[in-house]
Amino acid sequence: MRELHDTCPWVIMICEGSKCSRLQKDLRRTFKSELKERGLKREVELVEMECTSRCKQGPVIAIQPANLWLGEVRETNVPQIIDEMFREEPA
């Protein structure tokens, strides 16, 4: 095992379970576009994750290192989410 040093300080994990992916077809694309537009591609890594078993709250994302879980996320929420992430630097 070896430690990876070329990682981003922030990670957004997007649930790709059947319900979440059905409800958020363009969520990943919206995050990717918004991050690129703001020049933050090297600051935030987008990761797809398997079902989180939080289907009633879907679509679900998790933001690390803040350990913030958000449900019912829509494409229209993306700018606000990114604004909130960069209000304070990660610990």
Number of C-alpha atoms within 10 A of each C-alpha: 3 4 5 6 6 7 11 13 14 19 18 21 19 26 26 23 20 13 18 26 18 12 17 21 14 13 21 21 13 18 22 17 13 16 20 13 10 10 10 14 16 13 12 21 18 18 14 13 15 12 17 16 12 14 16 11 13 25 26 28 23 19 19 17 13 13 10 11 12 15 16 15 19 16 14 10 13 18 15 9 14 16 10 10 17 10 8 8 10 11 6
